[in-house]
Amino acid sequence: MAKLSVIERNKKRENLARRYDKKRAALRAIIKDMNVPAEERFQAVMKLAALPRNSARVRLHLRCELTGRGRGVYRKFKLSRIKLREMSNSGQIPGMVKSSW
């Protein structure tokens, strides 16, 4: 089990990212649009830099939904490799079986 502070920090980042997502997308669109004057694009860059750093999607870390483990997490299942193996061996994940040859 990961430290609760690390899990909570990641949840805080998720909330911030969700809250600022539309504002960030609008500013990025202005920055990429070459038809907009350079002054306006520069102002958009400054506004984007002024937003909280933790509101960026890049700062999110994929964690296991059950344990909070940050490494070895499968995106498809949102589970760590350890929990994925435990659950698949006990038959809790439909369609997944232990391979043998």
C-alpha positions, 0 to 999 in steps of 0.5 A: 500500500502506497503512502496516503499522502502520495495517493492524496497528492495525485487525487489533488492533481487530478481535480486540478487538471479536471478544473483547468482542462478547458482553460489550458486547451483554449490557451494552447489553441491560441498559442498554436494559431499562427493567424493570431498576432504575436503579442496575443500569443505571448500573452497566452503563453504568460497566462498558461505559465501563470496557471498552477503547475499541478493542473497539467495532465503531464504531472498525473501519475498512473496508480493502482486503483486498489493499492495505490502502487505507482509502478508496474500498473497496467493502463487497461485494468488500472491495476498493478501487476501484483493485484492483476495476477492475484485477481486473475488467478482467483478468477475475478477478472473475466476472460483472463486465465493463467497461461501455460504451454 
